[in-house]
Amino acid sequence: MDNMIKEISTNEVFQLLGKPETKIIDIRPIDAYNGWCLQNESRCGHIKGAKSLPAKWIEYIDWIEIVRSKKILPQHKIVVYGYSSVESEKVAKAFLRAGYNDISIYNQFITEWSSKIRLPMQHLERFTQLVYPQWIQTLISGGTSTPYNNSKFVICHAHYRNRDAYLGGHIPGAIDMDTLALESPDTWNRRSPEDLKEALEKHGIISDTTVILYGKFLFPNNADPFPGSAAEHIGAIRHRKSSVKRNCTTNLKNLEKH
């Protein structure tokens, strides 16, 4: 480990909680930060007050801009933690190269922090409604995805006037639904309850169906009469507001079928 990077203890991290000059950085996948247990943690979520900065983001050319946008500045004391000490050190070195000089690594998140009730943690409210690629993969492979306990589900590729995006590649078994089926193009308000019920039932969705919604992000063509059709991920959110009582939304580029 670089001499400028030190490893700190659970008690030291605890003493730093809530101090504005300290930024605790969670470098695990966002799904783990949100609240999913990806490595059999005793408790799920993140250290209270931590900021999410997944390790893979250091490969992005604009990584430092992302860091600064999160108000993580060179004058701050940085504490990095994750699932892997190797990844933590890699991220810590990226901070060093970017001009950050007070950097520590915490390697006891699973073994100590998540296992001790007295140590505060947080998670995204209703995180179970924002599922992740492996969750879907397990489900469509016939496995059990916690906390799903329904006998029927529909994976829905949401789009706006852009069925070609669905035809160009989608999650195996997914259906497609245009947002125009759920809202009027004249007023952009939701259609009547009767029309919504009919549209959903045509797609095999009834009141007790679990619906997993997703949409692709596409770069808009400003020459297109409807450039907003590129924002399918927003379409998935709009669908969710009009759909049935059980819903999950996800961003599943890794599971697209080409």
C-alpha positions as CSV (number, residue, x, y, z in Angstrom):
1,M,0.0,0.0,0.0
2,D,1.2,3.5,-0.8
3,N,2.8,5.2,2.2
4,M,0.4,8.1,1.9
5,I,-2.6,5.8,2.3
6,K,-3.4,4.3,5.7
7,E,-5.8,1.7,6.9
8,I,-8.2,2.8,9.7
9,S,-10.2,0.8,12.2
10,T,-14.0,0.5,12.8
11,N,-13.7,2.7,15.8
12,E,-11.9,5.4,13.9
13,V,-14.5,5.4,11.2
14,F,-17.2,5.6,13.8
15,Q,-15.5,8.7,15.4
16,L,-15.5,10.4,11.9
17,L,-19.3,10.0,11.3
18,G,-21.1,13.3,10.8
19,K,-17.9,15.4,10.6
20,P,-18.3,17.8,7.6
21,E,-14.6,17.7,6.8
22,T,-14.8,13.9,6.3
23,K,-16.2,12.1,3.2
24,I,-16.8,8.4,3.5
25,I,-16.8,6.8,0.0
26,D,-18.6,3.6,-0.7
27,I,-17.0,2.1,-3.9
28,R,-19.2,-1.0,-4.1
29,P,-21.8,-1.4,-6.9
30,I,-24.7,1.1,-6.5
31,D,-27.1,-1.8,-5.9
32,A,-25.2,-2.7,-2.7
33,Y,-25.2,1.0,-1.7
34,N,-28.9,1.2,-2.3
35,G,-29.6,-1.7,0.0
36,W,-29.1,-5.1,-1.7
37,C,-26.9,-7.7,0.0
38,L,-24.5,-8.8,-2.7
39,Q,-21.9,-10.4,-0.5
40,N,-24.0,-12.0,2.2
41,E,-23.6,-9.0,4.5
42,S,-25.2,-9.3,8.0
43,R,-27.0,-6.0,7.2
44,C,-27.6,-4.4,3.9
45,G,-27.0,-0.8,2.7
46,H,-24.2,1.6,3.4
47,I,-22.4,3.3,6.3
48,K,-24.5,6.3,7.4
49,G,-23.7,9.4,5.4
50,A,-21.4,7.6,2.9
51,K,-21.4,8.7,-0.7
52,S,-21.7,6.2,-3.6
53,L,-18.7,6.2,-6.0
54,P,-18.4,2.8,-7.6
55,A,-14.9,1.6,-8.2
56,K,-15.6,1.1,-11.9
57,W,-16.2,4.8,-12.4
58,I,-12.5,5.6,-12.1
59,E,-12.2,4.3,-15.6
60,Y,-14.4,7.1,-16.9
61,I,-12.7,10.1,-18.4
62,D,-14.8,12.5,-16.4
63,W,-14.3,10.7,-13.1
64,I,-12.9,13.7,-11.3
65,E,-15.9,15.8,-12.5
66,I,-18.2,13.2,-10.9
67,V,-16.2,13.4,-7.7
68,R,-16.4,17.2,-7.6
69,S,-20.1,17.1,-8.4
70,K,-20.6,15.1,-5.2
71,K,-18.9,17.9,-3.3
72,I,-15.9,15.7,-2.5
73,L,-13.0,18.2,-2.5
74,P,-9.2,18.0,-2.0
75,Q,-9.4,19.6,1.4
76,H,-11.6,16.8,2.8
77,K,-10.5,13.7,4.7
78,I,-11.3,10.7,2.4
79,V,-12.3,7.3,3.8
80,V,-12.7,4.6,1.1
81,Y,-14.4,1.3,1.7
82,G,-15.8,-1.5,-0.4
83,Y,-15.9,-5.3,-0.8
84,S,-12.3,-5.6,-2.0
85,S,-9.2,-4.2,-0.4
86,V,-7.6,-4.3,-3.8
87,E,-10.3,-2.1,-5.3
88,S,-10.2,0.2,-2.3
89,E,-6.5,0.8,-2.8
90,K,-7.0,1.3,-6.5
91,V,-9.6,4.0,-5.8
92,A,-7.5,5.6,-3.1
93,K,-4.6,5.9,-5.5
94,A,-6.9,7.6,-8.0
95,F,-7.7,10.2,-5.4
96,L,-4.0,10.7,-4.7
97,R,-3.3,11.3,-8.4
98,A,-6.2,13.8,-8.4
99,G,-4.6,15.9,-5.7
100,Y,-6.3,14.5,-2.6
101,N,-3.7,14.0,0.2
102,D,-5.7,12.8,3.3
103,I,-6.9,9.3,2.3
104,S,-7.7,6.3,4.4
105,I,-9.0,2.8,3.6
106,Y,-11.5,0.9,5.8
107,N,-11.4,-2.9,5.1
108,Q,-13.8,-4.2,7.8
109,F,-17.2,-3.3,6.4
110,I,-18.5,-6.8,6.1
111,T,-16.7,-8.4,9.1
112,E,-17.4,-5.7,11.6
113,W,-19.6,-2.7,10.5
114,S,-22.5,-4.6,8.9
115,S,-22.4,-7.2,11.7
116,K,-22.8,-4.8,14.6
117,I,-26.2,-3.4,15.1
118,R,-24.9,-0.4,17.0
119,L,-23.0,0.9,14.0
120,P,-25.4,3.1,11.9
121,M,-26.3,2.1,8.4
122,Q,-28.7,3.5,5.8
123,H,-30.4,2.3,2.6
124,L,-32.5,3.7,-0.2
125,E,-36.1,3.9,0.7
126,R,-38.0,1.1,-1.1
127,F,-34.8,-0.1,-2.7
128,T,-36.4,-3.4,-3.5
129,Q,-38.4,-1.7,-6.2
130,L,-35.1,-0.8,-8.0
131,V,-33.8,-4.2,-9.0
132,Y,-30.4,-5.0,-10.6
133,P,-29.3,-7.2,-13.6
134,Q,-28.4,-10.4,-11.7
135,W,-31.7,-10.2,-9.9
136,I,-33.5,-10.4,-13.2
137,Q,-31.1,-13.0,-14.6
138,T,-31.9,-15.3,-11.6
139,L,-35.6,-14.7,-12.1
140,I,-35.7,-15.5,-15.9
141,S,-33.4,-18.5,-15.3
142,G,-36.0,-20.1,-13.0
143,G,-34.3,-19.2,-9.8
144,T,-35.7,-17.3,-6.7
145,S,-35.0,-13.6,-6.4
146,T,-35.5,-12.3,-2.9
147,P,-37.9,-10.7,-1.9
148,Y,-40.0,-11.7,-4.9
149,N,-42.7,-14.1,-3.8
150,N,-45.2,-14.1,-6.7
151,S,-46.0,-16.8,-9.1
152,K,-46.3,-14.6,-12.2
153,F,-44.3,-11.7,-13.5
154,V,-43.9,-9.6,-16.7
155,I,-40.8,-7.9,-17.9
156,C,-41.8,-4.8,-19.8
157,H,-39.5,-2.8,-22.1
158,A,-41.1,0.7,-21.9
159,H,-40.7,3.1,-24.8
160,Y,-42.3,6.2,-26.5
161,R,-43.0,5.8,-30.2
162,N,-39.8,3.8,-30.6
163,R,-40.5,0.0,-30.9
164,D,-37.4,-0.3,-33.1
165,A,-35.3,0.1,-29.9
166,Y,-37.1,-3.0,-28.5
167,L,-36.7,-4.9,-31.7
168,G,-33.1,-4.0,-31.8
169,G,-32.4,-5.8,-28.5
170,H,-34.2,-6.5,-25.3
171,I,-34.2,-8.7,-22.2
172,P,-35.1,-12.3,-23.1
173,G,-38.9,-12.8,-22.6
174,A,-39.6,-9.1,-22.3
175,I,-42.7,-7.5,-23.8
176,D,-42.8,-3.9,-25.1
177,M,-45.3,-1.2,-24.3
178,D,-45.5,2.3,-25.7
179,T,-46.3,5.0,-23.1
180,L,-49.1,6.1,-25.5
181,A,-51.0,3.1,-24.4
182,L,-51.2,4.6,-20.9
183,E,-51.5,8.3,-21.5
184,S,-53.3,10.5,-24.0
185,P,-51.0,12.3,-26.6
186,D,-53.5,15.2,-26.6
187,T,-53.3,16.0,-22.9
188,W,-50.3,13.9,-21.7
189,N,-52.6,12.8,-18.8
190,R,-53.2,9.2,-17.9
191,R,-56.0,7.5,-19.7
192,S,-59.1,6.5,-17.9
193,P,-59.0,3.6,-15.4
194,E,-61.0,1.6,-17.9
195,D,-58.5,2.3,-20.7
196,L,-55.6,1.6,-18.4
197,K,-57.0,-1.8,-17.3
198,E,-57.7,-2.8,-21.0
199,A,-54.2,-1.8,-22.1
200,L,-52.5,-3.6,-19.3
201,E,-54.6,-6.8,-19.7
202,K,-53.7,-6.9,-23.4
203,H,-50.1,-7.3,-22.2
204,G,-50.9,-10.0,-19.7
205,I,-50.8,-7.7,-16.7
206,I,-53.5,-8.0,-14.1
207,S,-53.8,-6.6,-10.5
208,D,-51.5,-9.2,-8.9
209,T,-48.8,-9.4,-11.6
210,T,-45.3,-8.4,-10.6
211,V,-44.1,-6.0,-13.3
212,I,-40.4,-5.3,-14.0
213,L,-40.0,-2.1,-16.0
214,Y,-37.0,-1.0,-17.9
215,G,-36.0,1.2,-20.8
216,K,-32.9,1.9,-22.8
217,F,-31.1,5.2,-22.8
218,L,-30.5,6.3,-26.4
219,F,-28.9,9.5,-27.6
220,P,-31.6,11.7,-29.1
221,N,-31.7,12.6,-32.8
222,N,-32.8,16.3,-32.7
223,A,-34.0,16.0,-36.3
224,D,-36.5,13.4,-35.1
225,P,-40.0,14.9,-34.7
226,F,-40.1,13.1,-31.3
227,P,-36.6,13.3,-29.9
228,G,-37.9,12.5,-26.4
229,S,-38.4,8.9,-27.6
230,A,-34.7,8.4,-26.9
231,A,-35.4,8.7,-23.1
232,E,-36.8,5.2,-22.6
233,H,-35.6,5.1,-19.0
234,I,-37.9,8.0,-18.3
235,G,-40.7,6.1,-20.1
236,A,-40.2,3.2,-17.6
237,I,-40.7,5.6,-14.7
238,R,-43.9,7.0,-16.4
239,H,-45.2,3.5,-16.9
240,R,-44.6,2.7,-13.3
241,K,-47.0,5.5,-12.2
242,S,-49.7,4.0,-14.3
243,S,-49.1,0.3,-13.7
244,V,-50.4,-2.2,-11.3
245,K,-49.7,-2.6,-7.6
246,R,-46.4,-4.5,-7.7
247,N,-43.6,-3.0,-9.7
248,C,-39.9,-3.1,-10.1
249,T,-37.8,-0.7,-12.2
250,T,-34.3,-1.5,-13.4
251,N,-31.6,-0.4,-15.8
252,L,-30.5,-3.6,-17.5
253,K,-28.1,-2.9,-20.3
254,N,-26.1,-6.0,-19.3
255,L,-29.1,-8.3,-20.0
256,E,-30.1,-7.0,-23.4
257,K,-30.5,-9.7,-26.1
258,H,-28.8,-8.7,-29.3
